[in-house]
Amino acid sequence: MAPFQGISVGIDRKSPVSWPLFERHRSFRYTGTLRSVTYTPGAPGPDAPEAVAAALKQAAAAFE
């Protein structure tokens, strides 16, 4: 699962976003100099534990 794979910096040879693009070019190598990385999280995704718990509660309430 993606949340447990960490943050990739540099080459990431896991599943490509576009398979046809990957087949034509393979992976694109980063050729610059990496000095620092800043990770700023965005809003929680639809599979965040809080959202899943709320959806389960709503589904359970429908069957009461």
N, CA, C and O of each residue as an XYZ file, in Angstrom:
256
protein
N       0.836     -1.185      0.000
C       0.000      0.000      0.000
C       0.879      1.245      0.000
O       1.903      1.279      0.682
N       0.501      2.238     -0.736
C       1.290      3.456     -0.893
C       1.633      4.153      0.419
O       2.763      4.622      0.555
N       0.720      4.251      1.403
C       1.098      4.977      2.620
C       2.281      4.364      3.351
O       2.932      5.049      4.140
N       2.575      3.091      3.108
C       3.653      2.426      3.823
C       4.944      2.371      3.014
O       5.905      1.739      3.453
N       4.997      3.018      1.837
C       6.191      2.966      1.014
C       7.111      4.162      1.222
O       8.213      4.181      0.673
N       6.707      5.131      1.972
C       7.557      6.278      2.225
C       7.515      7.290      1.095
O       6.665      7.220      0.208
N       8.431      8.219      1.141
C       8.505      9.289      0.155
C       9.704      9.018     -0.732
O      10.816      8.845     -0.233
N       9.495      8.980     -2.038
C      10.580      8.717     -2.973
C      11.265     10.015     -3.374
O      10.607     10.996     -3.721
N      12.566     10.013     -3.324
C      13.361     11.147     -3.780
C      14.389     10.575     -4.744
O      15.252      9.791     -4.351
N      14.292     10.969     -5.999
C      15.206     10.435     -6.993
C      14.478      9.441     -7.885
O      13.327      9.671     -8.257
N      15.132      8.345     -8.230
C      14.540      7.348     -9.124
C      13.571      6.471     -8.340
O      13.902      5.967     -7.267
N      12.383      6.297     -8.884
C      11.382      5.428     -8.283
C      10.957      4.447     -9.365
O      10.197      4.817    -10.261
N      11.420      3.230     -9.305
C      11.166      2.260    -10.371
C       9.967      1.370    -10.080
O       9.850      0.286    -10.653
N       9.082      1.806     -9.206
C       7.865      1.033     -8.950
C       6.874      1.262    -10.075
O       7.270      1.722    -11.146
N       5.630      0.968     -9.878
C       4.606      1.052    -10.921
C       4.580      2.436    -11.576
O       4.466      3.446    -10.882
N       4.684      2.488    -12.905
C       4.648      3.779    -13.584
C       3.233      4.346    -13.641
O       2.254      3.600    -13.603
N       3.135      5.658    -13.731
C       1.839      6.312    -13.848
C       1.273      6.091    -15.242
O       0.075      5.855    -15.399
N       2.131      6.167    -16.256
C       1.714      5.968    -17.635
C       2.521      4.817    -18.217
O       3.716      4.964    -18.473
N       1.885      3.685    -18.426
C       2.595      2.522    -18.938
C       3.143      2.757    -20.347
O       4.290      2.390    -20.605
N       2.370      3.359    -21.284
C       2.931      3.617    -22.613
C       4.169      4.530    -22.571
O       5.127      4.303    -23.310
N       4.153      5.551    -21.717
C       5.306      6.431    -21.592
C       6.499      5.665    -21.033
O       7.629      5.860    -21.479
N       6.250      4.801    -20.066
C       7.327      3.985    -19.480
C       7.909      3.037    -20.524
O       9.124      2.847    -20.585
N       7.042      2.441    -21.349
C       7.536      1.528    -22.380
C       8.409      2.243    -23.405
O       9.369      1.665    -23.915
N       8.081      3.499    -23.708
C       8.875      4.252    -24.685
C      10.208      4.725    -24.114
O      11.225      4.667    -24.807
N      10.226      5.196    -22.853
C      11.417      5.870    -22.320
C      12.050      5.178    -21.119
O      13.155      5.541    -20.714
N      11.375      4.191    -20.544
C      11.791      3.581    -19.257
C      11.733      4.661    -18.183
O      10.920      5.578    -18.298
N      12.571      4.589    -17.134
C      12.502      5.623    -16.097
C      13.349      6.825    -16.489
O      14.363      6.693    -17.174
N      12.913      7.998    -16.040
C      13.652      9.228    -16.306
C      14.616      9.468    -15.154
O      14.201      9.551    -13.998
N      15.871      9.577    -15.462
C      16.891      9.779    -14.436
C      16.936     11.248    -14.024
O      16.907     12.136    -14.875
N      17.008     11.500    -12.731
C      17.177     12.865    -12.226
C      18.658     13.196    -12.311
O      19.492     12.466    -11.775
N      18.987     14.286    -12.981
C      20.399     14.625    -13.182
C      20.831     15.875    -12.421
O      21.980     16.299    -12.540
N      19.947     16.460    -11.656
C      20.289     17.668    -10.911
C      20.958     17.346     -9.589
O      21.284     16.193     -9.308
N      21.157     18.362     -8.791
C      21.733     18.219     -7.458
C      20.618     18.416     -6.442
O      19.917     19.428     -6.462
N      20.465     17.460     -5.573
C      19.424     17.527     -4.550
C      20.035     18.057     -3.262
O      20.895     17.407     -2.666
N      19.595     19.235     -2.829
C      20.154     19.847     -1.620
C      19.277     19.597     -0.401
O      19.772     19.354      0.700
N      17.954     19.661     -0.620
C      17.036     19.407      0.487
C      15.675     19.044     -0.080
O      15.385     19.288     -1.251
N      14.857     18.464      0.761
C      13.506     18.075      0.384
C      12.572     18.554      1.480
O      12.852     18.370      2.665
N      11.466     19.167      1.090
C      10.459     19.596      2.050
C       9.167     18.868      1.727
O       8.691     18.926      0.593
N       8.604     18.195      2.689
C       7.356     17.467      2.517
C       6.272     18.211      3.267
O       6.333     18.342      4.490
N       5.280     18.699      2.542
C       4.158     19.408      3.145
C       2.889     18.608      2.876
O       2.411     18.588      1.742
N       2.336     17.951      3.886
C       1.146     17.130      3.651
C      -0.070     17.976      3.293
O      -0.236     19.092      3.785
N      -0.902     17.433      2.443
C      -2.136     18.096      2.055
C      -3.287     17.590      2.905
O      -3.093     17.040      3.990
N      -4.474     17.787      2.392
C      -5.664     17.312      3.096
C      -5.682     15.782      3.116
O      -5.153     15.155      2.198
N      -6.275     15.172      4.138
C      -6.354     13.714      4.186
C      -7.101     13.160      2.965
O      -8.054     13.772      2.481
N      -6.668     12.024      2.488
C      -7.299     11.383      1.343
C      -8.578     10.661      1.732
O      -8.906     10.564      2.915
N      -9.301     10.154      0.739
C     -10.565      9.476      1.016
C     -10.383      8.163      1.773
O     -11.341      7.641      2.342
N      -9.162      7.627      1.785
C      -8.917      6.378      2.512
C      -8.251      6.619      3.870
O      -7.728      5.687      4.480
N      -8.269      7.862      4.338
C      -7.723      8.174      5.661
C      -8.562      7.465      6.726
O      -9.774      7.331      6.563
N      -7.943      7.015      7.800
C      -8.683      6.280      8.836
C      -9.924      7.012      9.345
O     -10.947      6.382      9.610
N      -9.843      8.329      9.483
C     -10.999      9.080      9.976
C     -12.162      9.014      8.983
O     -13.317      8.870      9.383
N     -11.855      9.120      7.696
C     -12.899      9.071      6.665
C     -13.511      7.681      6.572
O     -14.722      7.544      6.395
N     -12.682      6.650      6.689
C     -13.192      5.268      6.642
C     -14.088      5.004      7.848
O     -15.150      4.397      7.707
N     -13.672      5.455      9.038
C     -14.479      5.256     10.243
C     -15.823      5.965     10.116
O     -16.852      5.415     10.506
N     -15.822      7.185      9.572
C     -17.077      7.921      9.398
C     -17.996      7.207      8.411
O     -19.205      7.133      8.629
N     -17.428      6.682      7.327
C     -18.242      5.967      6.335
C     -18.823      4.683      6.931
O     -19.970      4.332      6.654
N     -18.035      3.986      7.745
C     -18.533      2.759      8.386
C     -19.650      3.074      9.380
O     -20.638      2.344      9.462
N     -19.491      4.160     10.133
C     -20.543      4.558     11.082
C     -21.826      4.914     10.353
O     -22.916      4.554     10.797
N     -21.702      5.621      9.232
C     -22.856      6.013      8.446
C     -23.552      4.761      7.863
O     -24.781      4.684      7.851
N     -22.771      3.800      7.388
C     -23.345      2.566      6.842
C     -24.032      1.776      7.930
O     -25.109      1.224      7.709
N     -23.417      1.712      9.121
C     -24.031      0.967     10.231
C     -25.336      1.619     10.660
O     -26.297      0.927     10.995
N     -25.373      2.963     10.653
C     -26.600      3.668     11.051
C     -27.738      3.398     10.091
O     -28.902      3.437     10.489
N     -27.427      3.124      8.837
C     -28.465      2.843      7.847
C     -29.167      1.509      8.110
O     -30.307      1.301      7.693
N     -28.470      0.612      8.806
C     -29.043     -0.705      9.093
C     -29.695     -0.789     10.454
O     -30.200     -1.850     10.821
N     -29.704      0.297     11.221
C     -30.335      0.274     12.556
C     -31.827      0.424     12.458
O     -32.516      0.426     13.479
